[in-house]
Amino acid sequence: MDVKREVCRSAVLLAWIGFALAVDMDYMSASCTTLGVTVTKSRMLESSSALDYRDDMNCVYTATVSNSRYNILAVFSRFDLEAKSSGSCLDYVNVYDGNSVSAPVLNTEPLCGSTIPSNLVSTGSQLTIEFVTDSSAVLLGFGIIFTEVYNGSCASTEYGCSNGYCVNSDLRCNNYKECGDGSDEDSCTTEELYGAGSDNTALIAGLTIGLLALVVLVAIVVFFIYRQYRWRLFLKDPIPEMKKWNTSNNYPVTQKYYKHGFTNSGYQSVEARSPTSQPYKDFEVNSDDLGNSKKGDPLTFTPSESKEKVSFVDKPGSSKV
């Protein structure tokens, strides 16, 4: 996961969530078939209230100005959709000059990718946004500011933008570029930008909540990064060698199980411990004694070095016994 990208994306979204408490805002995911939303002065539209937009969306949103004197200016504040694949957009936005997708399209081709589109303005009092996504991937989405604009001589209650549009004077120095060229935010004093002497409680509360949420998110990300770091260190550490048993002082082990190279100094063979023990010799049994013996008579065995002998071990069950 690209942590830096995720933090930046989260910061942008949380800032917009904070601003949402201070301005009128709609979400495409929640207003998928919304028609006739009224734009008074200014209104915002976000692709989703979540971090990313959803798969398989096919949503239509229509905005209408409160006064037929005005047109609607659509300014994209951000834009992050899937890029083209094989020359075609997978997720895209279309902007229609009217109240449905049957109206003329204002954009020359479907909008996708990460390049912020140019401003678009309606010729009438309505504007329709179409948002379509596939099932392959989701990204941050988009944000649009809708503004009532008049292309002509500005009234006393209006501010004249550098691009020739007139907007409501209340939109000047409010941290949003409703003119589309940013001229409504030029040459603003600190008091104008942060509302000294006016009631901007909602804006302040929104910004505070947004910043607090951002701090919590960053803390969570840092925590998971730390856990991953500790886990990597654990995997790199060698496994401690198991302690071997010391058998030198345990019960003696016979040479039967150590036929090769048994040199344990603590071991003494049974033979070494029994100095009186002598090697066994073969015994010869007189066959005549076996044949003439009676039941109950003892048999006598005499040691012999002769090679001609009867072995009871080699011939078990011998008929001579």
N, C-alpha and C positions, 0 to 999 in steps of 0.2 A: 504494500500500500504506500502511495506517495503522501506522506504525512503533511508536507508543506502545502500541497495542493488541497488536501482535505481541510486543513485549517483555514486557508484562504477562502475556500468555498463556503465553509461554515460561517466565517466572519461576514461575508457578503449577505448571506441569507439572514443571519441574526440581526444585522443592521436594518434590513428591510422589515423584519418582524417588529423591531422597535419602532420604526417609522409608521408601521401600519396602525399603531395605536393613536397616531396623531393625524392621519389623513384617511380619506375614504379609500379602501383597497379591496379588490376582489381577487379570488384565486380560480384559475382556470379549472383545476381539478374538482373544485367544489361547485363551480358555476358552469358546468359543461354544456348546458343548453340554455344559458341565460340570454334572454332577449329584452331589449329596451331598458338597459341600465342607464340611468340619467347622470350625465356629467354636469356638475355645477362647479364652475371655475376650473377644477382639476380633479382627476381620479386616477388611481393606479390599478394595474392588472398584473398579477404574477402567475407564472405557469403552474405553480403548486405551492401549497403551504408547507410541504416537506422539503428535505434537503435536495432531493431529485424529483423530477416529474415521473409519472407512471408510464408503464408500457401500455401499448394498445389503446391509446387515447384518440378520440375523434370528437373534438369539442368545438362549439361555435359560441361566440360571445359578441353581442351587439351593444354598442354604446350610442346614446342619443343626447344631444346637448339640450340644456334647459330653455334656450332661447334660439329661435330659428335664424336670428341675425348672425349667429356664429357658425363656424365650421369646427371640425374636430382635428386637432393636430396630434398625431401619434409619434412619440419620441421613445425610442428603445434605450433604456438605461443600461441594460446588459443583455448578453445573448450567448448561449452556450448549448448548442444542439449537436447531434451526430453530424459528422461531415458526409459529403457525398460519397457514394459507392457506385462505381461504374457509371459515373456521370449523373446519377439521380440521388435526390435527397431521401433519406430513410425516415427521419423525423423532420417536419417542416411547419412553417407558419405562412399563411396567406392573409392578406389584408384586402377587404372588399369595400368599394365605395358605395355603401348602401346598407340595407337592413337584412341581407341574406347572402349566401354564397353564390346566388345567381347574379348578383351585382357585378359590375366591372372590377377586375383585379387591379389594385394600385401598384403592387410590386411586379416587376417584369418577369420574375421567375420565383419558384418557391424558395423561401428563406430557410437556410440551414447552415451548419458550421458554427464557427465561433467569432466571425466578423460581425460587429454591430451594424445593422442595416441603417440606411439613411432615413431621415424623418419622412413621414407620409401624412398627407392632409386630405380630408374629404372635400368633395365639391358641394355636399349638402350637409344636412344636420345629423347624419348617421354614419357609423363605421362598424364593420364586422370583422372579427378576428377568427380565423380557423386554425386550429392546432391539431396536427395528426402525428402520432408516433407508432412505431412498429414494436416488435417484441424482442429486438436484439440487444438493446442497451439503453440506458438513461443517463442524462447529464444534468447540469445545474438548471438549464431552462432559460427563461427570459423574463424581463420586466419591462412594462410599457407604461408611460405616463400619457394620459389623455388630457388635453387642455382645450378649453373653449378659446378660439382665436377669431379675430376679425381682421380682414385684410382691407384696410382703409384708414380713414381719419379716426384717431383714438378719442374716445369720450373722456371726460374729466375723471371718471372712476377707473380709467384704464391706463395701463403702462405700455408705452410704445417700444417694442423690441427692435433690435438692430436689423433684423431680417424683414421688417415691415409689418409684422403681426402686432395686434393689440391684445393684451391679456388683462385680466382683472388686476388692479393695483395691489390687492392683498397677496398676490403670488410673488411679488418682488422680495428678494432677500429672505427666502424661506428654506434655503438649502436644496431646492429642486429646480431643475432647468426646464421650466415649462415653456419658455420661448422657443426652445429647440436649439438655440445657438449659445445659450449660457449668458446672454446679455442681461437677463433679469437678476442674475447673481453678481454682476460686476459692480465694483465700487461700493460694496456694502460695508457698513460699520459693524463693529462687534455687537453693539446694541441691537441693530437690525437683524443680524444673523441669528442671535440667540434670544431675541424677543424681550429685551429689557424694557420694562414699562408696559408690556402687553401680556395677555394670558396665554402662555404656552405650556401650561401644566401637562397637558396630554403629550406634547412632544418630549418634554423632559422625562416624564414617566416612561414613555416608549423607549427613549434612548437608554435610560437607566436599566430597564429590564433587558434590552438587547445586549448591553455591555456585560451585565451580570451573567447572562446565559452564555456569552462568549467566553468569559473567564472559566465558568464551569466546564465548558467543552474542552478548552485548552488543558485544564487540569486532568480531565479524563484521558485525553490523548497522551499527555506526559506520563501518566500512570501506566498506560499500556505499553508505551515505549520502554519504560523502566523495567517492566516485567519481561518484555522480550529480551532486553539486554541481560538481565539476570539469568534467564533461561539459556542464552547463548554461552554465557560464562560457565554455567553448570555443565553444558554439553562438552565444552572444551577441556574441563578438568579431567585428568586421568583417573580411572577407577582405582581406588586404593587396593594394594596387593593383600590377598587373604593371608592371615597368619598361619604358618605351617605348624603341624603338630610335631613336637619333639618326642620321638619314640626311644631315645637313648636310655631313659630311666624307667621305662615301662616294663611290662612283662617280657622275659627273654623270648626272642624269636628264633626258632630252630632253623638249621641250615637247609632243611627240606624246602622252605619257601624262598630261600635266597641262595640259589645254586651257583650264582656267578658274582664274584667280586664283593662278597659280604665281608666287610672289614670293620664292623662296628667294634670299637675298642671296649665298649662296655659289655659286649656279649662274650660269654664263655660257653663253649660247647659242652654238651652233656658228657662227652668223652673226656674233656679236659678236667671237668669237675669230679670225675670218677677214676682216680688213678689206679684202683684195684681192678677195674674192668679189663678183661682180656678179649681179644678177638675170638669170635666163635670158630670152632673147627667142625668139620664134618665127622659124623659118627658112622661107624660101620656096624651093621646088624648081621649076625650070623644067621644065615637062612636055616641052618639045621636047628638052631635054638628056637626059631619061630615054629618050625614044623613039629618039634618034640615037646614044646611047652604045653602045659595044661592050663585050664582056666583057673585063674587066681594066682599063677606063678609069676613072680616078678621077672621083668626083662632087664638084661644088663647090656649097657652100651659102652663101647670102648672107643676112644678117639683113634682115628687112623688117618694116615696120609695117602692111603690107597685111592686110586682113581676108580676102582671097581667097588661101588657102593650102591646101596638102595636109598634113594632120596624120597622121603615121604612128602616133601614139598612139591617135587616135580611130578610125582605120581600119586596124586590123591586117589583114594579108593582102591589101592593096590590089593590084589587077592591074597598077598602074603601076610596082611595084617589081620 
